[in-house]
Amino acid sequence: MAQKKHQPADTKESILSAAESPFMERSYAATSLRMITAKAKVNLAAVNYRFGSDDALIREVFERRPGPLNSARIAHLDGLESGARGRPLTIEQIMEAIVTPAL
């Protein structure tokens, strides 16, 4: 059976996904690009092409998850503020906006 070729967006996502667990398990300093590319089933040139440098790959891995989570937190907070109709939010409501999206 022929192996499916990665599309450009798929390749970038594959590399990011392949880098996450070794970074968490070993640290980024102990994770080689060869480990990441083997797991992502791409060549070394794909990392440089998609990210420009090792540092840019590391930065994007660490920025990947907080962005959507923080957007959800802000949206939740906006909803609470809208419902408060100008009254200040309680600390419990603010904590709800921080914690609930992560759950």
Stockholm file with secondary structure:
# STOCKHOLM 1.0

chainA/1-103         MAQKKHQPADTKESILSAAESPFMERSYAATSLRMITAKAKVNLAAVNYRFGSDDALIREVFERRPGPLNSARIAHLDGLESGARGRPLTIEQIMEAIVTPAL
#=GR chainA/1-103 SS CCCCCCCHHHHHHHHHHHHHHHHHHHCSTTCCHHHHHHHHTCCHHHHHHHHSSHHHHHHHHHHHTHHHHHHHHHHHHHHHHHHHTTSCCCHHHHHHHHHGGGC
#=GC SS_cons         CCCCCCCHHHHHHHHHHHHHHHHHHHCSTTCCHHHHHHHHTCCHHHHHHHHSSHHHHHHHHHHHTHHHHHHHHHHHHHHHHHHHTTSCCCHHHHHHHHHGGGC
//
